[in-house]
């Protein structure tokens, strides 16, 4: 088990406070911690985005810098902020289909790296999660949470032990930093060969995509919550199976083989995966609008937070992003 992220949530924006918390995060020396992150509150409607860049006080820390609502007039300016640094992330909260056109216009104007750091959150409110880009510090006091990389432990039926170990580490970090530990996003998320796609195939006995995989994803989610209950940890954020295509070796392979198509991937998100994530899709504004509206319908039924991160493909079968490598373009069926 690795700690995918220690994410600090800052209750109010203050540059000196952000610097202090960055220093506290940098004091964490545990080798199992992969990334350190800072998530800011909903972006003040009266602040200029350019001013927010002054808050990026440490390039070794990843920042969820912008969280705005769909009706925000500054939406078109998000690209400029994302282009300012590879450690800057942003999200928009979508609650009405009236704003889909503007969001699609933004996505189709993003370069691949920028698109990998921007997401749509379909929900009633901003989400408190250590997972970026859809993280917003909706907190009353400065605090932090953890996300994990523990697919292999989960395969070996050691999820409870991993969660207990992470919870103990969270309490240790709390005592060292003075930040309140508020829980773990227990989501099962992949990285490369540590593959959720591979776990789904193993549990179902079938290659993705085939009948039964929607059920398998649902079963994995039930097992996640059972493990959290037994480990006595507090799940926050998504706390679901995650299927980010560009971060999962098996999912990427199945997309390249065209055995996993866009409609099939969407069907698994209906079953309880956290959203449509890190997937290369041919650039087509009407297609993107339809995808987002379909996702809004799925979220309405699920009543769970739903994230979308599309990487526009402009004729490439694979899209290269330095942070992730090559991401395949999915077949649209």
C-alpha positions in Angstrom: 0.0 0.0 0.0 1.2 3.5 -0.9 -0.3 6.9 0.1 -1.2 8.3 -3.3 -1.7 11.8 -1.9 -1.7 13.7 1.4 -4.0 16.5 0.5 -4.3 19.6 2.8 -7.6 21.5 2.7 -7.3 25.2 3.4 -10.3 26.9 5.0 -9.6 30.4 3.8 -7.1 31.8 1.3 -4.1 33.4 2.9 -0.7 33.3 1.3 1.3 33.1 4.5 -1.0 30.3 5.7 -0.5 28.4 2.5 3.2 28.7 2.7 3.1 27.4 6.3 1.0 24.4 5.3 3.3 23.7 2.4 6.2 23.6 4.8 4.2 21.2 7.0 3.5 18.9 4.1 7.2 19.0 3.1 8.1 17.9 6.7 6.3 14.6 6.0 9.2 12.2 5.1 7.4 8.8 5.0 8.7 7.0 1.9 5.2 5.6 1.1 3.8 9.0 0.4 3.8 9.6 -3.4 2.4 13.2 -3.6 1.6 16.2 -1.4 -1.2 18.4 -2.4 -3.1 21.6 -1.4 -6.8 22.1 -2.2 -8.3 25.6 -2.0 -11.9 26.6 -1.3 -14.4 27.6 -3.9 -12.9 30.4 -5.9 -14.1 33.8 -4.8 -16.2 35.3 -7.6 -14.5 38.7 -7.1 -10.9 37.5 -7.4 -8.8 37.7 -10.6 -7.5 34.3 -11.6 -4.0 35.9 -12.2 -3.9 36.7 -8.5 -4.4 33.0 -7.6 -1.1 32.2 -9.3 0.7 34.0 -6.4 -0.7 31.3 -4.1 1.3 28.6 -5.8 4.2 28.9 -3.3 5.9 25.5 -3.9 6.3 23.8 -7.2 6.9 20.4 -5.6 3.3 20.5 -4.3 0.2 20.0 -6.5 -2.5 22.7 -6.2 -6.2 22.4 -6.8 -6.3 26.1 -7.5 -9.7 26.8 -9.1 -13.1 25.6 -8.2 -15.9 27.5 -10.0 -19.6 27.0 -10.7 -20.8 26.4 -14.3 -22.3 29.9 -14.5 -19.0 31.7 -13.7 -18.1 34.2 -16.4 -14.4 33.5 -15.9 -14.7 30.0 -17.3 -12.9 30.9 -20.5 -9.9 32.1 -18.5 -9.2 28.7 -16.9 -6.9 27.7 -19.7 -4.6 30.6 -19.0 -4.2 29.4 -15.4 -3.6 25.8 -16.3 -1.0 26.8 -18.8 1.0 28.5 -16.0 2.3 25.3 -14.4 2.1 21.6 -14.5 1.2 21.5 -10.8 -2.0 23.5 -11.2 -5.4 21.9 -11.4 -9.0 23.2 -11.8 -12.6 22.0 -11.8 -16.0 23.3 -12.6 -19.2 22.3 -10.8 -21.9 21.5 -13.4 -25.5 21.5 -12.1 -27.3 22.7 -15.2 -27.2 21.6 -18.9 -27.5 25.3 -19.8 -23.8 25.7 -19.5 -22.6 22.6 -21.3 -21.7 24.6 -24.5 -19.3 26.9 -22.7 -17.6 24.0 -20.9 -17.1 22.1 -24.1 -15.6 25.2 -25.7 -13.1 25.3 -22.9 -12.2 21.6 -23.2 -11.7 21.7 -27.0 -9.2 24.6 -26.5 -7.0 22.7 -24.0 -3.7 21.1 -24.8 -3.4 17.5 -23.6 -1.5 18.3 -20.4 -4.0 21.1 -19.5 -6.9 18.8 -20.2 -5.4 16.2 -17.8 -5.6 18.8 -15.1 -9.1 20.0 -15.6 -12.3 18.2 -14.7 -16.1 18.6 -14.6 -17.8 17.7 -11.4 -21.5 16.8 -11.8 -23.0 17.1 -8.3 -25.1 19.3 -6.2 -22.1 20.9 -4.5 -18.3 20.9 -4.5 -16.5 17.8 -3.4 -14.2 17.3 -0.5 -11.8 14.7 -1.8 -8.0 14.3 -2.0 -8.4 13.3 -5.7 -7.6 16.0 -8.2 -8.8 17.8 -10.3 -12.3 17.6 -8.6 -11.1 18.6 -5.1 -12.4 21.6 -3.3 -11.6 22.6 0.3 -15.1 22.8 1.6 -14.0 22.9 5.3 -14.4 25.0 8.4 -10.8 24.5 9.6 -7.5 23.6 8.0 -7.4 19.8 7.6 -6.2 17.0 5.4 -7.2 13.6 4.0 -5.5 10.7 2.3 -6.0 8.7 -0.9 -4.4 5.3 -1.5 -2.8 3.1 -4.1 -3.7 -0.4 -2.8 -5.1 -2.4 -5.7 -2.6 -5.2 -5.2 -3.4 -5.4 -1.5 -7.1 -5.5 -2.4 -6.5 -8.4 -4.8 -4.8 -10.3 -1.9 -7.8 -9.5 0.4 -5.7 -7.2 2.5 -7.8 -4.1 2.1 -8.7 -3.9 5.8 -5.1 -4.0 6.8 -4.1 -1.3 4.3 -6.9 1.0 5.5 -5.9 0.5 9.1 -2.3 1.2 8.2 -3.3 4.4 6.3 -5.5 5.5 9.2 -2.7 5.1 11.7 -0.4 7.1 9.4 -3.0 9.8 9.1 -3.2 10.1 12.8 0.6 10.3 13.0 0.7 13.1 10.4 -2.0 14.9 12.4 0.1 14.9 15.5 3.2 16.1 13.7 1.6 18.9 11.6 -1.3 20.1 13.7 -3.7 19.7 10.8 -6.9 17.8 11.5 -7.1 14.4 9.9 -10.6 14.1 8.4 -10.5 10.7 6.7 -9.6 8.6 3.6 -11.1 8.6 0.2 -11.1 4.8 0.0 -11.5 4.7 -3.8 -9.8 1.9 -5.6 -7.6 3.7 -8.1 -4.9 2.3 -10.5 -1.5 3.4 -11.5 0.0 1.6 -14.5 0.4 -2.2 -13.9 -1.3 -1.9 -10.6 -4.5 -2.1 -12.5 -8.2 -1.9 -11.5 -9.0 -3.2 -15.0 -7.0 -6.3 -14.3 -8.8 -6.7 -11.0 -12.1 -6.5 -12.7 -11.0 -9.2 -15.2 -9.7 -11.4 -12.5 -12.9 -11.2 -10.4 -15.2 -11.7 -13.4 -13.1 -14.3 -15.2 -13.7 -12.3 -18.5 -11.7 -9.9 -20.6 -13.0 -6.3 -20.5 -15.5 -5.6 -21.9 -18.0 -8.4 -21.5 -21.3 -9.1 -19.8 -21.0 -9.1 -16.0 -18.4 -6.3 -15.6 -21.0 -3.8 -14.5 -22.0 -6.2 -11.8 -18.3 -6.8 -10.9 -17.7 -3.0 -10.4 -20.8 -2.9 -8.1 -19.5 -5.8 -6.1 -16.1 -4.2 -5.7 -17.7 -1.1 -4.4 -19.7 -3.1 -1.8 -16.4 -4.8 -0.8 -14.8 -1.3 -0.4 -17.3 -0.1 2.1 -17.3 -3.4 4.0 -13.6 -3.1 4.4 -13.8 0.5 5.5 -16.5 -0.5 8.1 -14.3 -3.3 9.4 -11.2 -1.0 9.5 -13.2 1.7 11.3 -12.1 4.5 8.9 -14.1 7.5 7.7 -14.6 7.4 3.9 -14.8 10.8 2.2 -15.1 12.1 -1.3 -15.8 9.5 -4.1 -14.9 6.3 -2.2 -15.7 4.2 -5.3 -14.0 2.1 -7.9 -12.1 4.5 -10.3 -11.5 3.7 -14.0 -9.0 6.4 -15.3 -8.1 4.9 -18.6 -4.8 6.7 -19.0 -3.6 5.6 -15.6 -4.5 1.9 -16.0 -2.4 -0.4 -18.1 -5.1 -3.0 -18.7 -7.9 -0.4 -19.5 -5.5 1.3 -21.9 -4.7 -2.0 -23.6 -8.4 -2.8 -24.0 -9.1 0.6 -25.5 -6.3 0.1 -28.0 -7.7 -3.3 -28.9 -11.2 -1.7 -29.2 -12.7 -4.3 -26.9 -13.5 -1.4 -24.5 -15.5 1.3 -26.2 -16.9 4.6 -25.0 -20.5 3.3 -24.5 -19.2 0.3 -22.5 -17.0 2.5 -20.3 -20.0 4.8 -19.7 -22.1 1.8 -18.7 -19.6 0.8 -16.0 -19.8 4.3 -14.5 -23.5 3.8 -14.2 -22.7 0.8 -12.0 -20.8 3.0 -9.5 -17.4 3.8 -10.9 -16.5 7.4 -10.0 -16.8 8.9 -13.5 -15.5 9.1 -17.1 -11.8 9.8 -16.4 -8.5 10.3 -18.3 -9.9 9.0 -21.5 -8.8 10.2 -25.0 -11.9 11.1 -27.1 -11.9 12.4 -30.7 -12.4 16.2 -30.7 -16.1 16.7 -31.6 -18.1 19.4 -29.8 -21.4 17.7 -30.4 -20.1 14.4 -29.2 -18.7 16.1 -26.1 -22.0 17.8 -25.4 -23.9 14.5 -25.7 -21.4 12.7 -23.4 -21.7 15.3 -20.7 -25.5 15.3 -20.9 -25.5 11.5 -20.7 -23.3 11.7 -17.7 -25.7 14.2 -16.0 -28.5 11.7 -16.5 -26.4 8.9 -15.0 -25.5 11.1 -12.0 -29.1 12.0 -11.5 -29.9 8.3 -11.1 -26.8 7.4 -9.1 -27.1 10.3 -6.7 -23.3 10.2 -6.3 -20.6 12.7 -7.4 -19.6 12.1 -11.0 -16.3 13.4 -12.5 -15.4 13.9 -16.2 -11.9 14.3 -17.5 -11.7 14.2 -21.3 -8.4 14.4 -23.2 -9.2 15.8 -26.7 -7.8 13.7 -29.5 -7.0 15.5 -32.7 -6.5 12.6 -35.1 -4.0 10.7 -32.9 -4.6 7.1 -31.9 -2.5 7.9 -28.8 -2.0 11.2 -27.0 1.2 11.8 -25.2 1.3 13.6 -21.8 4.6 13.8 -20.0 3.0 13.1 -16.6 1.1 10.0 -17.8 2.8 8.7 -21.0 0.6 7.6 -24.0 -3.2 7.7 -23.6 -5.2 5.8 -26.2 -8.1 7.3 -28.0 -11.3 5.3 -27.3 -13.6 4.0 -30.0 -16.9 5.9 -30.1 -19.7 3.4 -30.3 
